[in-house]
Amino acid sequence: MLELDTSGVTQVDAAGLGLLVMLAVEVRRRHGRLRLMGATPRMRTLVRTLGLGAALGLVSDQAVARAIRLRDVIGGGGRRHLQESAACRS
């Protein structure tokens, strides 16, 4: 799985969305999955409006919050898959 932190992305155009779609296709071709983490509300709205949420693996704020809670309840361990700062900024 490839997790892409998009929390620093302030603007995205058609070329940027096209690049994300091409990345998602390539990751899927290699039997993986792409997940967009920390997307701003504006980016989430754009991706959902265009119907690309599932294709790009757009992760909702609720899913990020659940994963963080689950990690905290289980104890976290040594590896961290979600960064708390990404959840706080989105």
BAFIZA-798490 format. One record per residue (C-alpha): residue number from 1; residue in three letters; z, x, y. Coordinates in nm, 4 decimals. Each point is the difference from the previous one (the first is absolute). Layout:
<nodes>
[node NUM; "Ala"; [Z; X; Y]]
...
</nodes>
This chain:
<nodes>
[node 1; "Met"; [0.0000; 0.0000; 0.0000]]
[node 2; "Leu"; [-0.0890; 0.1222; 0.3454]]
[node 3; "Glu"; [0.2325; -0.1221; 0.2751]]
[node 4; "Leu"; [-0.1401; 0.0390; 0.3490]]
[node 5; "Asp"; [0.2452; -0.0191; 0.2917]]
[node 6; "Thr"; [-0.1879; -0.1745; 0.2821]]
[node 7; "Ser"; [0.3008; -0.0414; 0.2286]]
[node 8; "Gly"; [-0.1481; 0.2449; 0.2521]]
[node 9; "Val"; [-0.3341; -0.1821; 0.0216]]
[node 10; "Thr"; [-0.0201; -0.1786; 0.3341]]
[node 11; "Gln"; [-0.3659; -0.1050; -0.0121]]
[node 12; "Val"; [-0.2515; -0.0528; -0.2754]]
[node 13; "Asp"; [-0.3699; -0.0827; 0.0310]]
[node 14; "Ala"; [-0.2715; -0.0970; -0.2479]]
[node 15; "Ala"; [-0.0620; 0.3641; -0.0903]]
[node 16; "Gly"; [0.3704; 0.0533; -0.0731]]
[node 17; "Leu"; [0.0180; -0.3133; -0.2150]]
[node 18; "Gly"; [-0.3161; 0.1089; -0.1796]]
[node 19; "Leu"; [0.1590; 0.3349; -0.0748]]
[node 20; "Leu"; [0.3096; -0.1709; -0.1405]]
[node 21; "Val"; [-0.2173; -0.2227; -0.2206]]
[node 22; "Met"; [-0.1943; 0.3031; -0.1263]]
[node 23; "Leu"; [0.3305; 0.1754; -0.0744]]
[node 24; "Ala"; [0.1290; -0.3060; -0.1877]]
[node 25; "Val"; [-0.3214; -0.0137; -0.2068]]
[node 26; "Glu"; [0.0230; 0.3700; -0.0861]]
[node 27; "Val"; [0.3673; -0.0249; -0.0952]]
[node 28; "Arg"; [-0.0733; -0.3051; -0.2180]]
[node 29; "Arg"; [-0.2946; 0.1822; -0.1609]]
[node 30; "Arg"; [0.2488; 0.2666; -0.1081]]
[node 31; "His"; [0.2241; -0.2729; -0.1477]]
[node 32; "Gly"; [0.2504; 0.0122; 0.2837]]
[node 33; "Arg"; [0.1159; -0.2319; 0.2756]]
[node 34; "Leu"; [0.0154; 0.0364; 0.3758]]
[node 35; "Arg"; [0.2957; -0.1379; 0.1949]]
[node 36; "Leu"; [0.0106; -0.0214; 0.3778]]
[node 37; "Met"; [0.3567; 0.0471; 0.1172]]
[node 38; "Gly"; [0.1513; -0.0517; 0.3441]]
[node 39; "Ala"; [-0.2974; -0.1818; 0.1519]]
[node 40; "Thr"; [0.0599; -0.1315; 0.3511]]
[node 41; "Pro"; [-0.0073; -0.3774; 0.0490]]
[node 42; "Arg"; [-0.3374; 0.0311; 0.1718]]
[node 43; "Met"; [-0.1492; 0.1955; -0.2895]]
[node 44; "Arg"; [0.1483; -0.2384; -0.2588]]
[node 45; "Thr"; [-0.1506; -0.2969; 0.1844]]
[node 46; "Leu"; [-0.3424; 0.1640; 0.0183]]
[node 47; "Val"; [-0.0015; 0.0993; -0.3674]]
[node 48; "Arg"; [0.1142; -0.3457; -0.1113]]
[node 49; "Thr"; [-0.2448; -0.1808; 0.2306]]
[node 50; "Leu"; [-0.2862; 0.1973; -0.1522]]
[node 51; "Gly"; [0.1252; -0.0791; -0.3500]]
[node 52; "Leu"; [0.0639; 0.3656; -0.0834]]
[node 53; "Gly"; [0.3736; -0.0206; -0.0670]]
[node 54; "Ala"; [-0.0260; 0.0073; -0.3790]]
[node 55; "Ala"; [-0.2886; 0.2476; -0.0083]]
[node 56; "Leu"; [0.1870; 0.2451; 0.2216]]
[node 57; "Gly"; [0.3373; -0.0528; -0.1661]]
[node 58; "Leu"; [0.1643; -0.1188; 0.3198]]
[node 59; "Val"; [0.3743; -0.0006; -0.0599]]
[node 60; "Ser"; [0.1942; -0.2712; 0.1816]]
[node 61; "Asp"; [0.3155; 0.0712; 0.1962]]
[node 62; "Gln"; [0.1921; -0.2109; -0.2509]]
[node 63; "Ala"; [-0.1260; 0.2115; -0.2926]]
[node 64; "Val"; [0.1003; 0.3204; 0.1756]]
[node 65; "Ala"; [0.3445; -0.1410; 0.0784]]
[node 66; "Arg"; [0.0437; -0.1165; -0.3634]]
[node 67; "Ala"; [-0.1009; 0.3424; -0.1325]]
[node 68; "Ile"; [0.2461; 0.1732; 0.2310]]
[node 69; "Arg"; [0.2808; -0.2385; -0.1014]]
[node 70; "Leu"; [-0.0853; 0.0459; -0.3671]]
[node 71; "Arg"; [-0.0002; 0.3780; 0.0397]]
[node 72; "Asp"; [0.3372; -0.0162; 0.1745]]
[node 73; "Val"; [0.1492; -0.2265; -0.2685]]
[node 74; "Ile"; [-0.1299; 0.2110; -0.2881]]
[node 75; "Gly"; [0.1105; 0.3213; 0.1663]]
[node 76; "Gly"; [-0.3238; 0.1525; 0.1105]]
[node 77; "Gly"; [-0.0076; 0.3091; -0.2152]]
[node 78; "Gly"; [-0.1777; 0.3121; 0.1133]]
[node 79; "Arg"; [-0.3455; -0.1468; 0.0737]]
[node 80; "Arg"; [-0.0671; -0.2334; 0.2910]]
[node 81; "His"; [-0.3197; -0.2042; -0.0017]]
[node 82; "Leu"; [0.0617; -0.1918; 0.3210]]
[node 83; "Gln"; [0.1199; 0.1513; 0.3204]]
[node 84; "Glu"; [0.2576; -0.1982; 0.1923]]
[node 85; "Ser"; [-0.1592; 0.0988; 0.3316]]
[node 86; "Ala"; [-0.3253; -0.1754; -0.0979]]
[node 87; "Ala"; [0.1871; -0.3230; -0.0661]]
[node 88; "Cys"; [0.1920; 0.0214; 0.3266]]
[node 89; "Arg"; [-0.3083; 0.0565; 0.2137]]
[node 90; "Ser"; [-0.2103; -0.2856; -0.1397]]
</nodes>
